[in-house]
Every structure is written in C-alpha cells, then in structure tokens.
C-alpha cells in the first residue's frame, strides 16, 4: 500500500514523499520534533486502527507500536 508523507521539507520545498507504509513511518520517526508535529501520513486506502477507519495520521505512535 502506498502512503504519502506530507508537510515536511524534501529538498527545496515541501513536496509529499510517496512510498510504502513502513518507509514513510520510519522516515517520520527520524524527523526532528518541529517537523514531526506538522507531518501527516496519508494512506492510499483506509485502514482500521482501534476499530476506527483512518486515512491520515499525524501523532506519535503508542508505546509498543514503533517499527
């Protein structure tokens, strides 16, 4: 499944990076705090997390959920 990592700098501008979910989450985890706060992960298809359908995420992973 494809995912976009948005609202973070890529080169000379803020361009969404499209990659696989694992790669996007790993890249998001390496961002400094200021960029991580504004970053947004948008998945290609909705996923179910804790019973809720989601297409976007922008918060810290819960303990034990880090890759």
C-alpha positions as CSV (number, residue, x, y, z in Angstrom):
1,X,0.0,0.0,0.0
2,X,1.2,3.5,-0.8
3,X,1.4,6.3,1.7
4,X,2.3,10.0,1.4
5,X,4.5,11.7,4.0
6,X,3.3,15.3,3.8
7,X,4.1,18.7,5.3
8,X,7.8,18.0,5.7
9,X,10.7,19.5,3.7
10,X,12.0,17.5,0.8
11,X,14.9,19.2,-1.0
12,X,14.0,22.8,-1.8
13,X,10.3,22.6,-0.9
14,X,7.5,20.8,0.9
15,X,6.7,18.0,-1.6
16,X,4.8,14.9,-0.5
17,X,7.0,11.8,-0.5
18,X,5.1,8.7,-1.7
19,X,6.4,5.4,-0.5
20,X,5.4,2.2,1.2
21,X,3.9,2.5,4.7
22,X,7.0,1.1,6.5
23,X,9.3,3.5,4.8
24,X,7.1,6.5,5.5
25,X,6.7,5.7,9.2
26,X,10.5,5.1,9.5
27,X,11.2,8.5,7.8
28,X,8.6,10.2,10.0
29,X,10.2,8.8,13.1
30,X,13.6,10.3,12.1
31,X,12.2,13.9,11.7
32,X,13.0,16.5,14.3
33,X,10.2,17.4,16.7
34,X,9.1,20.5,14.9
35,X,8.8,18.7,11.5
36,X,7.2,15.6,13.1
37,X,4.5,17.7,14.7
38,X,3.4,19.1,11.3
39,X,3.9,15.9,9.4
40,X,1.0,14.0,8.0
41,X,0.9,10.4,6.8
42,X,-1.9,9.8,4.3
43,X,-2.6,6.2,3.2
44,X,-3.9,5.1,-0.2
45,X,-6.8,3.1,1.3
46,X,-8.5,3.4,4.7
47,X,-7.0,1.3,7.5
48,X,-8.7,0.2,10.7
49,X,-6.9,1.2,13.9
50,X,-8.6,0.6,17.2
51,X,-11.9,0.0,15.4
52,X,-11.8,3.3,13.5
53,X,-11.3,3.7,9.8
54,X,-8.5,6.2,9.1
55,X,-6.8,7.6,6.0
56,X,-4.5,10.1,7.8
57,X,-2.3,10.1,10.9
58,X,-0.3,12.9,12.5
59,X,0.6,11.9,16.0
60,X,3.2,9.9,18.0
61,X,2.8,6.1,17.8
62,X,1.7,4.4,21.0
63,X,4.3,2.5,23.1
64,X,5.0,-0.9,21.6
65,X,3.8,0.2,18.1
66,X,7.1,1.6,16.8
67,X,8.7,-0.2,13.9
